[in-house]
Amino acid sequence: MSKSMKEASQKTVQELEKSVVDLRLELAKLTVESSVSQQKNTNTVPNKRKQLAVLLTALRQKKS
């Protein structure tokens, strides 16, 4: 289990839901910014997507 998955599994359902909402907003902003201008770090969007996937996986495991 990766470090980020361990951290996510220790959070409560409410914390996970809040993190998912925050990360989705941040991902939307980054997507718009990357389409408008050139980013210095081009790997930010894929990294945020992976973080979102980890959070959603942990959230689904907690709910079931």
Summary of the structure (lengths in Angstrom):
residues: 64
radius of gyration: 13.1
end to end distance: 18.9
largest distance: 41.3
contacts: 154
relative contact order: 0.21
helix: 80%
strand: 0%
